[in-house]
Amino acid sequence: MVDRVYKKDLPRLRKALEGLRENFSSLDSSKTNWAKLRIDPLLKHLDLLEQLLHSGDFSREFSHLRKGVQLFHSDLVYFRENVKGLEKLLQSEKKSSKK
C-alpha cells in the first residue's frame, strides 16, 4: 500500500512544488527568494527519491518495503508539510504585496 501511495504522491508533490515556484516568481517581492531557499532543495530531494524508486536497487528491495513503511511515510509527511507551509507563505506574500 505504501509503495503505491509513495509512487503516486511524489509526482503530485513535484507538480505542487513547481506550481509554487512559478507563483512565487510571479510576485513582485524582493524580500525572500523562497524558490531558491526552499523549493529548489525540495525538488532536488524529490529527484533523488524518484531516481531510487526507478533504480534496480529499489526493485530488489520492493518485497521488503513493509519494513520501512515508517521511513517512507516520513518522506511524504515532510514534503506535504513543506508544501502546506509554502502555500501559507505564498498567501501571506500575496496579501503583503497588495498593500
TAJO-V681840 format. One record per pair of residues at least 4 apart in sequence whose ideal C-beta (glycine too) atoms are under 8 Angstrom apart, sorted by the first residue. I is the first residue (numbers start at 1). GAP is how many residues later the second one is. Records with the same first field share a line. If there is no record, write none. Layout:
BEGIN
I->GAP ; GAP
END
This chain:
BEGIN
1->4
2->4 ; 63 ; 64 ; 67 ; 70 ; 71
3->4 ; 59 ; 62 ; 69
4->4
5->4 ; 71
6->4 ; 47 ; 66 ; 69 ; 70
7->46
8->4
9->4 ; 67 ; 70 ; 71
10->4 ; 36 ; 39 ; 40 ; 43 ; 69
11->4 ; 39
12->4
13->4 ; 33 ; 63 ; 66 ; 67 ; 70
14->4 ; 29 ; 32 ; 36
15->4
16->4 ; 67
17->4 ; 22 ; 25 ; 26 ; 29 ; 62 ; 66 ; 69
18->4 ; 25
19->4
20->4 ; 14 ; 15 ; 19 ; 63 ; 66 ; 67 ; 70
21->4 ; 14 ; 18 ; 19 ; 22
22->4
23->4 ; 67
24->9 ; 10 ; 11 ; 15 ; 62 ; 66 ; 69
25->10
27->63 ; 66 ; 67 ; 70
28->69
29->64 ; 67 ; 68
31->62
32->5
33->4
34->4 ; 5 ; 52 ; 55 ; 56 ; 59
35->4 ; 5
36->4
37->4
38->4 ; 44 ; 48
39->4 ; 47
40->4
41->4
42->4 ; 37 ; 40
43->4
44->4
45->4
46->4 ; 33
47->4
48->4
49->4 ; 26
50->4
51->4
52->5 ; 6
53->5
54->4
55->4
56->4
57->4
58->4
61->4
64->4
65->4 ; 7
68->4
69->4
70->4
71->4
72->4
73->4
74->4
75->4
76->4
77->4
78->4
79->4
80->4
81->4
82->4
83->4
84->4
85->4
86->4
87->4
88->4
89->4
90->4
91->4
92->4
93->4
94->4
95->4
END
